[in-house]
Amino acid sequence: MNVRPISGASVDARGKNRGRRGLALLAGALLLAVTGCGGGAGSGTGAGGGKGEGAGAAQGKQSQAVVTIAPKDGAKSVRTSDALKVSAREGRLTEVVVKDAKGTAIPGKITGGGATWTPSTHLAASTKYRVHAVAKDSAGRAAAEDSSFTTLTPQNTFVGYFTPEDGSTVGVGMPFSIRFTRGITHPEDVERAVQIKTEPAVEVRGHWFGNDRLDFRPEEYWKSGTKVTVRLNLDGVEGRAGVYGKQTKTVSFTIGRNQVSVVDAKKQTMKVTQDGKVVKTLPVTTGKPGYETWNGQMVMSEKLTVTRMNGETVGYGGEYDIKDVPHAIRLTTSGTFIHGNYWGGGAFGNYNASHGCVGLRDVRGGYDSKVPAAWFFNHSMIGDVVVVKNSHDRTVSPDNGLNGWNMSWKEWTA
């Protein structure tokens, strides 16, 4: 069998030299081919080599942007306000996502041309948060940072008791009123944590009575059919030094038909209007001399089919103690009611005989649905307005009951 050399060279002395030269050339060609496939730095002297070198270098460089997250990763007992901040150097922030363990995102804003991000609201207490932030440098190269931390568990807390109830239908005068279990010394932070939306939209503003009560209302009475949704986001709000809210709740209520009743203390009458039309005129009796009824706008806050009224509870000693007052509707915290009266005789529509309440004719036991007191009670709801005029007393204080309508809008929003 004949064997043919791979190189194709002869085996004589001259062939050996030619074979070595051929192998050297083949090795050089292979080296050139490998270098050309790599396209790496230092290989190219032509246009193609230069372009390949620039692209590879740009892709290989790390972003110059530096992302910083405060508090540091793994931090515990972090404050719920003013502690979370994300910033960028040598670049600008393009994305910041902060979520709690349930996946709920915390809203925030990138400011300073991408230099910083801060949350738009406080954080909840005793909650773990995860932060993901991305920044890009001037060349568009991204740098990302991830972190997590846990907020503090407060030793002292507060809640707010509110009216009206969730799901209720109320009259046009009903404010949303909150009473707090602790005095509030950071009112702006607490007020920001109460968000109110209405359909149709109307401006609603809050007003503080002292440091433990916050009421919200529009400029004028609500329009019938308005739907109001209140978001109480108090969890984590520092209401006073070292005292934090622990309440998150959504409350919705609807405004019913428009009923406003006007009591004329001089004429001893009450005109009941619904949607601007007088539907009933009823004879009444109001406060006698020395016990005059407050003037002003008063909102119904409680309805009692029967109740006990004792003069000692309102500073009148033992002047009266009636255990079965029928059809009673509260108008002030201090004890003013519009109620049924079965002992008034001929006072209704003729003279004023009460200790400051507005009385309507009734029967003992309140069983007769045709008497004025029963009719009015059955046609009224919490949040309806009773306006008293021509009394010889002053106007009721805005915080005596749900009676902030006795303040002008300028006073309310001051």
C-alpha positions as CSV (number, residue, x, y, z in Angstrom):
1,M,0.0,0.0,0.0
2,N,1.4,3.5,-0.9
3,V,1.3,6.1,1.9
4,R,1.0,9.7,0.7
5,P,2.5,12.4,3.0
6,I,-0.1,14.9,4.4
7,S,2.0,17.9,3.4
8,G,2.4,16.6,-0.1
9,A,6.2,17.1,0.2
10,S,8.8,14.5,-0.8
11,V,10.9,12.7,1.8
12,D,14.3,13.6,0.5
13,A,16.5,16.2,2.2
14,R,15.1,19.1,0.2
15,G,11.6,17.9,0.9
16,K,12.2,18.0,4.7
17,N,13.1,21.7,4.4
18,R,10.1,22.4,2.2
19,G,7.8,20.5,4.7
20,R,9.0,22.6,7.7
21,R,8.4,25.8,5.8
22,G,4.9,24.6,4.8
23,L,4.1,23.7,8.5
24,A,5.2,27.1,9.6
25,L,3.0,28.8,7.1
26,L,0.1,26.6,8.1
27,A,0.6,27.5,11.8
28,G,0.7,31.2,10.9
29,A,-2.5,30.9,8.9
30,L,-4.2,29.1,11.8
31,L,-3.0,31.8,14.3
32,L,-4.3,34.5,12.1
33,A,-7.6,32.8,11.8
34,V,-8.0,32.5,15.6
35,T,-7.0,36.1,16.1
36,G,-9.5,37.2,13.5
37,C,-12.4,35.2,15.2
38,G,-11.7,36.8,18.5
39,G,-11.9,40.4,17.3
40,G,-10.2,41.4,20.6
41,A,-8.1,44.4,21.6
42,G,-4.8,44.9,19.8
43,S,-5.8,42.8,16.8
44,G,-7.1,45.3,14.4
45,T,-5.3,48.0,12.5
46,G,-8.1,48.5,9.9
47,A,-11.5,50.1,10.2
48,G,-13.3,46.9,11.2
49,G,-10.8,46.1,14.0
50,G,-11.2,49.6,15.5
51,K,-15.0,49.5,15.6
52,G,-15.0,46.1,17.3
53,E,-12.7,47.3,19.9
54,G,-14.8,50.3,20.9
55,A,-18.1,48.4,21.2
56,G,-16.5,45.8,23.4
57,A,-15.0,48.3,25.7
58,A,-18.3,50.2,26.1
59,Q,-20.2,47.1,27.0
60,G,-17.6,46.0,29.4
61,K,-17.5,49.2,31.5
62,Q,-19.5,49.3,34.8
63,S,-22.1,52.0,35.4
64,Q,-20.8,55.1,37.1
65,A,-24.1,55.6,38.9
66,V,-24.2,54.8,42.7
67,V,-27.5,54.1,44.4
68,T,-27.8,54.7,48.2
69,I,-30.7,53.4,50.3
70,A,-31.4,54.6,53.8
71,P,-32.0,52.9,56.2
72,K,-29.3,50.4,55.6
73,D,-30.1,46.8,54.6
74,G,-31.4,44.7,57.4
75,A,-32.2,47.6,59.7
76,K,-34.7,47.1,62.6
77,S,-37.0,49.4,64.5
78,V,-36.9,52.0,61.7
79,R,-39.0,55.2,62.2
80,T,-42.3,55.3,60.2
81,S,-41.6,58.8,59.0
82,D,-38.5,60.7,57.7
83,A,-36.3,57.6,57.7
84,L,-36.7,56.1,54.2
85,K,-34.8,57.9,51.4
86,V,-33.2,56.7,48.1
87,S,-30.5,58.8,46.4
88,A,-28.2,58.5,43.4
89,R,-24.7,59.9,42.6
90,E,-23.1,60.2,39.2
91,G,-26.4,59.4,37.6
92,R,-30.2,59.7,38.1
93,L,-32.8,57.5,39.6
94,T,-35.1,55.9,37.0
95,E,-37.1,53.4,39.1
96,V,-37.8,53.0,42.8
97,V,-40.2,50.4,44.1
98,V,-41.0,49.9,47.8
99,K,-43.4,47.1,48.9
100,D,-44.5,45.6,52.1
101,A,-44.7,41.8,52.8
102,K,-48.2,41.7,51.2
103,G,-46.9,43.3,48.0
104,T,-48.6,46.7,48.6
105,A,-46.5,49.5,47.0
106,I,-45.7,52.7,48.9
107,P,-46.2,55.8,46.7
108,G,-43.3,58.2,46.3
109,K,-41.7,60.8,44.1
110,I,-38.4,61.1,42.3
111,T,-37.2,64.7,42.7
112,G,-34.1,66.8,42.1
113,G,-33.8,65.6,38.5
114,G,-33.4,62.1,39.6
115,A,-31.2,62.7,42.6
116,T,-33.6,61.5,45.3
117,W,-36.8,59.6,46.0
118,T,-38.9,59.9,49.1
119,P,-42.2,58.3,50.1
120,S,-45.4,60.3,49.7
121,T,-46.8,58.9,52.9
122,H,-45.7,57.4,56.3
123,L,-44.9,53.7,56.7
124,A,-46.9,51.2,58.7
125,A,-45.6,50.1,62.1
126,S,-44.1,46.6,62.7
127,T,-43.8,46.0,58.9
128,K,-41.0,44.7,56.7
129,Y,-40.3,46.6,53.5
130,R,-38.3,45.7,50.5
131,V,-36.7,48.4,48.3
132,H,-35.5,48.0,44.7
133,A,-33.9,51.1,43.1
134,V,-32.3,51.6,39.6
135,A,-30.2,54.6,38.4
136,K,-28.5,55.3,35.1
137,D,-25.3,57.2,34.4
138,S,-24.8,59.6,31.5
139,A,-24.0,56.8,29.1
140,G,-27.3,55.1,29.9
141,R,-25.7,52.2,31.9
142,A,-27.9,51.0,34.8
143,A,-26.9,50.3,38.4
144,A,-29.4,48.6,40.8
145,E,-29.6,48.2,44.5
146,D,-31.9,46.1,46.7
147,S,-32.5,46.4,50.4
148,S,-35.0,45.5,53.2
149,F,-35.7,46.8,56.7
150,T,-38.4,46.6,59.4
151,T,-40.2,49.4,61.1
152,L,-40.6,49.9,64.8
153,T,-43.2,48.3,67.1
154,P,-44.7,51.2,69.1
155,Q,-45.2,50.9,72.8
156,N,-48.0,53.6,72.9
157,T,-50.8,53.8,70.4
158,F,-54.1,55.6,69.6
159,V,-57.2,55.0,67.5
160,G,-60.0,57.2,66.2
161,Y,-63.7,56.7,66.9
162,F,-65.7,58.0,64.0
163,T,-69.2,58.8,62.9
164,P,-71.2,58.1,60.7
165,E,-71.0,54.3,60.5
166,D,-69.8,52.4,57.5
167,G,-72.5,51.7,55.0
168,S,-75.0,54.2,56.4
169,T,-77.3,56.7,54.7
170,V,-77.3,60.1,56.4
171,G,-78.7,63.6,56.1
172,V,-77.1,66.5,54.2
173,G,-75.6,68.1,57.3
174,M,-73.6,65.0,58.5
175,P,-69.8,65.7,58.9
176,F,-67.3,62.9,59.1
177,S,-66.2,63.3,62.7
178,I,-63.3,61.5,64.4
179,R,-62.5,61.5,68.2
180,F,-59.0,60.3,69.1
181,T,-58.1,58.3,72.2
182,R,-55.0,60.5,72.8
183,G,-54.4,64.2,72.4
184,I,-52.8,64.9,69.1
185,T,-49.7,67.2,68.9
186,H,-48.8,66.5,65.3
187,P,-52.2,67.4,63.7
188,E,-50.9,67.9,60.2
189,D,-49.5,64.3,60.0
190,V,-52.8,62.9,61.3
191,E,-54.9,64.9,59.0
192,R,-52.9,63.9,56.0
193,A,-53.6,60.3,56.9
194,V,-57.3,60.7,56.4
195,Q,-58.2,60.7,52.7
196,I,-61.7,61.5,51.6
197,K,-63.1,61.0,48.1
198,T,-66.6,61.9,46.9
199,E,-68.8,61.2,43.9
200,P,-69.6,63.7,42.5
201,A,-66.4,65.4,43.5
202,V,-66.5,68.2,46.0
203,E,-63.9,69.9,48.1
204,V,-63.9,68.5,51.7
205,R,-61.7,70.1,54.4
206,G,-60.9,69.2,58.0
207,H,-61.2,71.3,61.1
208,W,-59.7,70.5,64.6
209,F,-61.8,71.0,67.7
210,G,-59.1,70.9,70.5
211,N,-56.4,68.2,70.1
212,D,-58.6,65.1,70.1
213,R,-61.4,65.8,67.5
214,L,-61.2,66.3,63.7
215,D,-64.3,66.9,61.6
216,F,-64.5,67.0,57.8
217,R,-67.2,68.7,55.7
218,P,-67.7,70.6,52.4
219,E,-68.4,74.3,52.2
220,E,-72.2,73.8,51.8
221,Y,-74.5,71.0,52.8
222,W,-73.8,67.8,50.9
223,K,-75.8,67.2,47.8
224,S,-78.3,64.4,47.9
225,G,-76.9,61.1,46.5
226,T,-73.3,62.0,47.1
227,K,-71.2,58.9,47.9
228,V,-68.4,59.5,50.4
229,T,-65.4,57.2,50.9
230,V,-63.0,57.8,53.8
231,R,-59.6,56.0,54.1
232,L,-58.2,56.0,57.6
233,N,-54.5,55.3,57.1
234,L,-53.5,55.9,60.7
235,D,-51.2,52.9,61.2
236,G,-47.7,54.2,61.9
237,V,-48.7,57.9,62.1
238,E,-46.9,59.5,65.1
239,G,-49.8,61.5,66.5
240,R,-47.7,62.8,69.4
241,A,-44.1,62.0,70.6
242,G,-43.8,58.2,70.9
243,V,-47.5,57.6,70.3
244,Y,-48.5,55.9,67.0
245,G,-51.8,55.2,65.3
246,K,-52.7,51.5,64.8
247,Q,-55.8,51.8,62.6
248,T,-56.3,51.2,58.9
249,K,-59.9,51.2,57.7
250,T,-62.1,52.3,54.8
251,V,-65.5,53.9,55.6
252,S,-68.2,54.6,53.0
253,F,-71.6,56.4,53.5
254,T,-74.2,58.0,51.2
255,I,-76.1,61.2,51.5
256,G,-79.9,60.8,51.5
257,R,-82.7,63.2,50.6
258,N,-82.3,66.8,51.7
259,Q,-84.3,67.6,54.9
260,V,-83.8,70.8,56.8
261,S,-86.3,71.8,59.5
262,V,-86.5,75.5,60.6
263,V,-87.8,76.2,64.2
264,D,-89.1,79.7,64.8
265,A,-88.9,80.1,68.6
266,K,-90.9,83.3,68.5
267,K,-93.8,81.7,66.5
268,Q,-93.5,78.3,68.1
269,T,-93.6,76.5,64.7
270,M,-91.3,74.2,62.8
271,K,-91.4,74.0,59.0
272,V,-90.0,70.7,57.6
273,T,-88.5,71.0,54.1
274,Q,-87.4,68.2,51.8
275,D,-85.5,69.0,48.7
276,G,-86.4,72.7,49.2
277,K,-90.2,72.2,49.5
278,V,-92.1,72.6,52.8
279,V,-93.8,69.2,53.5
280,K,-95.0,69.8,57.0
281,T,-95.6,72.7,59.5
282,L,-95.7,71.5,63.1
283,P,-96.5,73.4,66.3
284,V,-93.6,73.3,68.9
285,T,-92.5,74.6,72.2
286,T,-89.0,75.8,72.9
287,G,-87.0,77.0,75.9
288,K,-88.9,79.3,78.3
289,P,-87.3,82.5,79.7
290,G,-84.1,81.7,81.5
291,Y,-83.8,78.4,79.6
292,E,-83.9,79.5,76.0
293,T,-83.0,77.1,73.2
294,W,-79.8,77.7,71.3
295,N,-80.0,79.5,68.0
296,G,-78.2,78.1,65.0
297,Q,-77.8,75.0,62.8
298,M,-77.9,71.7,64.7
299,V,-77.3,68.2,63.2
300,M,-79.1,65.2,64.4
301,S,-76.6,62.8,66.0
302,E,-78.7,60.2,67.8
303,K,-82.2,58.9,67.6
304,L,-83.9,57.2,70.7
305,T,-87.4,55.8,70.6
306,V,-87.5,56.4,74.4
307,T,-85.0,57.9,76.9
308,R,-84.8,59.3,80.4
309,M,-84.2,63.0,80.9
310,N,-82.9,64.1,84.3
311,G,-82.2,67.8,85.0
312,E,-79.2,66.9,87.2
313,T,-77.3,65.7,84.1
314,V,-77.4,69.1,82.5
315,G,-76.9,71.3,85.5
316,Y,-80.6,71.9,86.4
317,G,-80.6,70.1,89.7
318,G,-83.8,68.2,90.5
319,E,-86.1,70.4,88.4
320,Y,-87.2,67.4,86.3
321,D,-86.7,63.7,85.9
322,I,-88.8,62.1,83.2
323,K,-88.0,58.4,82.7
324,D,-90.0,57.8,79.5
325,V,-89.4,60.7,77.0
326,P,-90.6,59.4,73.6
327,H,-89.2,60.1,70.1
328,A,-86.0,61.9,71.2
329,I,-83.4,63.1,68.7
330,R,-80.2,64.6,70.0
331,L,-79.0,67.9,68.6
332,T,-76.1,68.8,71.0
333,T,-73.6,67.0,73.2
334,S,-74.8,69.2,76.1
335,G,-78.3,67.8,76.1
336,T,-80.4,69.7,73.6
337,F,-83.0,67.4,72.0
338,I,-86.0,67.7,69.8
339,H,-88.4,65.2,71.3
340,G,-92.0,64.1,72.0
341,N,-93.7,65.8,74.9
342,Y,-96.9,64.3,76.5
343,W,-97.0,66.7,79.5
344,G,-97.0,70.1,77.8
345,G,-100.7,70.7,77.7
346,G,-101.5,73.6,75.4
347,A,-98.0,75.0,75.0
348,F,-97.4,73.7,71.5
349,G,-97.7,76.6,69.0
350,N,-98.7,79.0,71.8
351,Y,-95.9,79.6,74.3
352,N,-92.4,78.3,75.2
353,A,-92.3,76.0,78.2
354,S,-89.2,73.7,78.0
355,H,-85.8,73.8,79.6
356,G,-84.1,74.4,76.3
357,C,-85.3,71.4,74.1
358,V,-87.7,71.6,71.2
359,G,-90.9,69.8,72.1
360,L,-93.4,68.2,69.8
361,R,-96.8,67.0,70.9
362,D,-96.8,63.2,71.8
363,V,-98.6,60.6,73.9
364,R,-97.1,58.7,76.8
365,G,-95.5,55.6,75.5
366,G,-95.2,57.0,72.0
367,Y,-97.7,54.5,70.5
368,D,-99.6,56.9,68.3
369,S,-97.9,57.3,64.9
370,K,-100.1,60.2,63.9
371,V,-99.0,62.7,66.5
372,P,-96.4,65.3,65.4
373,A,-93.5,63.9,67.4
374,A,-94.0,60.4,65.9
375,W,-94.3,61.8,62.4
376,F,-91.2,63.9,62.7
377,F,-89.2,61.0,64.3
378,N,-90.2,58.6,61.5
379,H,-89.3,61.1,58.8
380,S,-85.9,62.0,60.1
381,M,-82.4,60.5,59.9
382,I,-79.0,61.0,61.5
383,G,-77.4,63.9,59.7
384,D,-80.6,65.9,59.1
385,V,-80.4,69.6,60.1
386,V,-82.6,71.5,62.5
387,V,-82.2,75.3,62.4
388,V,-83.4,77.4,65.3
389,K,-84.0,81.1,64.9
390,N,-85.5,84.0,66.9
391,S,-84.6,82.6,70.3
392,H,-83.2,84.9,72.9
393,D,-80.1,82.8,73.5
394,R,-76.8,82.8,71.6
395,T,-75.8,80.6,68.6
396,V,-74.8,77.1,69.6
397,S,-71.0,76.4,69.7
398,P,-69.7,74.6,66.6
399,D,-68.2,71.8,68.8
400,N,-71.3,71.3,70.8
401,G,-72.5,68.3,68.8
402,L,-71.9,68.0,65.1
403,N,-72.6,71.6,64.6
404,G,-69.6,73.0,62.6
405,W,-72.0,74.6,60.1
406,N,-72.2,77.5,62.5
407,M,-68.7,78.5,61.3
408,S,-68.0,80.2,58.1
409,W,-66.0,78.4,55.5
410,K,-63.2,80.9,56.1
411,E,-63.2,80.1,59.8
412,W,-63.4,76.4,59.1
413,T,-60.4,76.3,56.8
414,A,-58.3,78.8,58.8
